[in-house]
Amino acid sequence: MAKNAGKIETMQECSVENIVALIHERQSIGQLVEPAPSAEQLHQVIASALTAPDHHRLHPWRFICVEHEQRQAFGALLAQSLAADGEMDEVQLERVKLHPLRAPMLLICIMQYHPHPKVPEYEQVLSCGAAIQNILLTLQAQGFASMWRSGAVAESVSLKQALGCAEQDQIAGLIYIGTTAKAIAPRQQLSVTDFLTTWQA
């Protein structure tokens, strides 16, 4: 028993090291190319998202995948939505049309709000953010790269309506997914002591 316990402990330590390394290696990468996740891999990604902390099991998230030729149609929808919201700069609108082509797959992340007396909106927003972090880390574990984008597109009222969102829902962002086109520099390591203190009465 003692020998087996030692093996289990070693495996757990190895697993922890691998997970921590995975977290530290993850970075946002803007230029992405094929391949993107397969249908099976995407299913695994979303399954990870669904394990996020979720007070009262409200499941305040919804995900929409955009890939292949649908990226061009989605780019047109982005431009139409921004124009409907008041954007008049034609150069900007043309630029937005091309945004979905910066990666072979996009995942639209929606915070689907559920009114609840014990779960305020901000908790549901945080739950959605945790789900997205699970997505990013699972993609990293699968060998893919990603970029979580927001901005004017995510705030578009017209886009929300086009995606079937309720008024109180939020587009938490668009995750661009694919394979990194080139090697990037390691992330700058921050000092833990700059962000951690110990409370004392």
Order of alpha helices (4+ residues) and beta strands (2+ residues): alpha-beta-alpha-beta-alpha-alpha-beta-alpha-beta-alpha-beta
